[in-house]
Amino acid sequence: MMGPYYEHNFKTQVEKCEPPNPAIKAAMDSLINNGSQVHFGRWLIEGNPYVILFDIGASAWNLDRWKGDLWKVCNIGLPYHDREANDSLIFGSLVAWFFKELTDQLQDKQNIIAHFHEWQAGTGLLLSRSQKIPLATVFTTHATLLGRYLCAGNADFYNNLDKFNIDREAGERQIYHRYCLERTAVHCAHVFTTVSQITAVEANHMVHRQPDVVTPNGLNVRKFSAMHEFQNLHSLNKAKIQEFVRGHFYGHLDFNLEKTLFFFTAGRYEFSNKGADLLLESLSRLNYLLRVHKSDVTVVVFFIMPAKTNNFNVESLKGQAVRKQLWDTAQFVKEKFGKRLYESLLRGEIPDMSKILDRDDFTIMKRAIFATQRNSLPPVTTHNMLDDSTDPILSNIRRIGLFNGRNDRVKIVFHPEFLSSTSPLLPMDYEEFVRGCHLGVFPSYYEPWGYTPGECTVMGIPSVTTNLSGFGCFMEEHVSDPSEYGIYIVDRRFRSAEGSCNQLTQFMFSFCQQSRRQRIIQRNRTERLSDLLDWRYLGRFYMYARHLSLSRSFPSKFKMDHLNIAPTQGFRYPRPSSVPPSPSASLHSTPHHSDEEDDDSYDEEEEAERDRQNIKAPFTLGEMEKGK
């Protein structure tokens, strides 16, 4: 792997070592002898990959010369004030220089495949191609540069893909030079890939090239695998979230935590792109439906999105302190009660319950109860927001009026920081938190892939996604009825905003009507989709892209028909048949919520075996390893 060098990260995350390949060492020495700084080591992450890191700052003195070279090669000029674009040029020039030295060392004994990701790395690709360096190149865009900007500006993006004046749009946003670098890299690459079908459609219009291969993003499923323990992990981590809720809602805890569902959304704070606007409107409608139908279900929704804050909210900290004090009081009284009960039973007497606790005990308990009283509503946010009045989430919460009132069946907790096990408020890592929730909701408008619903899936947690996200499109293609496997796909491409909002409300309302047993069965099904997202399978598409680039750059040595490595047609999970579908409640249906588990018609092992027989993998691991 190749990337920029940052001293602090290198010292804490990389184990320095010598390159095992003499050609790589010679190429590095050539750059170092000419005034550049290059570092080599093993990155201390899963897999321990070798990394070659180029010090951008140490080579900044070459910037003006390299700008001139870029202008001569492709007539792209970079403004002096765009630090990121200038850094990408320095990095790209060093990468191209390194590849020139490396290919000179190898002398066609071994061929090189270089895989560049995103426009910041693309400069190295176009410079390598302009210098006619003999290497096979692959370029992957995870989202087009202009696509991100247009969607962030609330443009009706997908309905106007073929109508945008691309050059004008890029120029108005002062990113024309970046757009040119991206588009040039796309057209210079031997093979162009994107991460999803929806991004392939976008790329065809934004950078005017149809991707050669779609390379879906995978996960290392073994990292999340808990086998049959994932249901127990859900219960354990749900208990931790319940403890937080007890403290956060102290004084207003008039709902049954055993009938409380935890929903969450997480990611970068892109209000419209991540679908937070649609989610908030749907939560308002869900709250209305639960109240109208007099449902005993309460929904607590967490927004985990980093925003500008200056500290924890005092009320939130106080809530956790009150909860802990109440717990300590209960433990103290319980010990005294237990000791007196024990002594009474030893004497062979049935204790008088009115005398087993004295007046002091009742005084302590009354003080603890009075301490839980509060005049204000539980806070919506856990931190003090710097832009409270203009924050999009808080502004929309004020608009829809979800202030965590006693009558609200939907409660909102906005946690404007990523989760950490060292937090004094919610001491949980993200993985623990996800396992403790019941449903992840990610109704994104612009999401080239979407790792968050994928992570939910491999941990056995149902999720909501959209057909404008790469993950949603992938699941629609590979699973015959995604909702039966806990993947709810909101149609944001062919429905109006009103229709999408109603559909999302419908999904969440239907989920609230499931019994505990139905949710357990659904989590089992969801976890069974893990293999679909495993890199052991999805890595196949990367292998295909790299072999395709070899056949195009060295046609005399590599032929695709000899490689026989083309990805096969996608396979589909069948619709489960052993259990009736979960309640397909309409917006006016009668709620159903029961904890009874007397239905013996479902056999989990039997259904798992049926799924294994019906699922046809696209290729075997043996075939992948042999390259057949």
Number of C-alpha atoms within 10 A of each C-alpha: 11 16 15 21 21 13 9 9 9 18 10 10 13 20 15 15 12 12 18 9 8 13 16 21 14 16 20 24 16 17 17 13 9 8 11 19 19 21 19 22 19 20 19 14 9 8 8 12 13 19 21 20 20 26 19 24 15 14 17 16 12 12 17 13 9 17 20 14 15 20 12 11 13 14 12 17 16 20 10 10 8 12 11 10 20 21 18 21 26 26 28 26 25 23 24 21 20 23 22 18 20 21 20 14 16 14 10 11 8 9 15 16 15 19 22 21 16 17 27 20 23 29 26 26 30 26 24 24 18 14 12 10 18 19 22 24 27 26 27 25 22 22 22 22 20 23 23 15 15 17 17 17 12 11 12 10 19 19 10 9 17 13 10 13 10 16 14 11 15 20 12 9 11 11 18 20 17 23 21 19 24 25 20 19 29 28 15 20 23 22 24 26 27 29 22 28 22 24 26 26 16 24 27 14 16 22 21 12 17 16 23 15 21 19 22 23 22 21 20 15 18 12 9 16 15 16 10 10 9 20 19 13 16 21 13 14 19 21 15 16 18 16 16 19 19 18 25 26 22 22 20 19 15 10 15 10 16 12 16 18 18 19 20 21 24 23 15 12 17 17 17 19 19 23 20 24 20 22 20 20 19 23 25 19 21 24 20 15 20 21 17 10 12 12 16 16 21 22 23 17 22 22 21 20 18 17 17 14 16 10 11 17 16 12 18 22 16 15 24 22 16 21 22 15 15 19 12 13 16 14 12 13 15 12 11 14 16 12 11 15 17 13 12 15 11 10 9 9 10 10 15 10 9 7 9 15 15 10 9 9 15 12 11 14 16 11 12 19 13 10 15 18 12 13 7 10 15 25 19 19 19 23 22 15 19 13 12 13 9 11 14 17 17 16 13 16 18 11 12 13 12 19 17 19 14 14 11 18 25 25 22 23 20 20 21 22 16 15 20 15 13 10 11 13 22 19 16 19 14 15 14 21 20 26 23 25 23 24 26 25 26 27 32 27 26 27 26 28 26 21 16 18 24 26 22 27 25 27 29 31 30 29 27 23 30 28 24 26 25 26 28 29 18 19 23 19 15 17 20 16 18 20 20 22 26 26 29 26 25 25 20 22 14 12 12 11 13 12 14 20 23 18 21 27 24 22 21 19 25 19 21 27 23 21 18 17 15 19 19 16 18 23 23 22 24 24 24 19 23 23 18 25 23 17 17 17 17 19 17 22 21 19 17 20 26 19 22 26 25 25 19 18 20 15 12 9 10 16 15 16 9 8 14 12 20 17 16 11 10 12 15 19 22 17 15 17 11 13 14 11 13 17 17 14 18 13 16 10 14 12 20 15 15 12 12 9 10 7 7 6 9 12 11 14 9 10 17 15 10 15 18 12 9 12 12 13 17 16 14 12 13 9 10 15 10 8 14 13
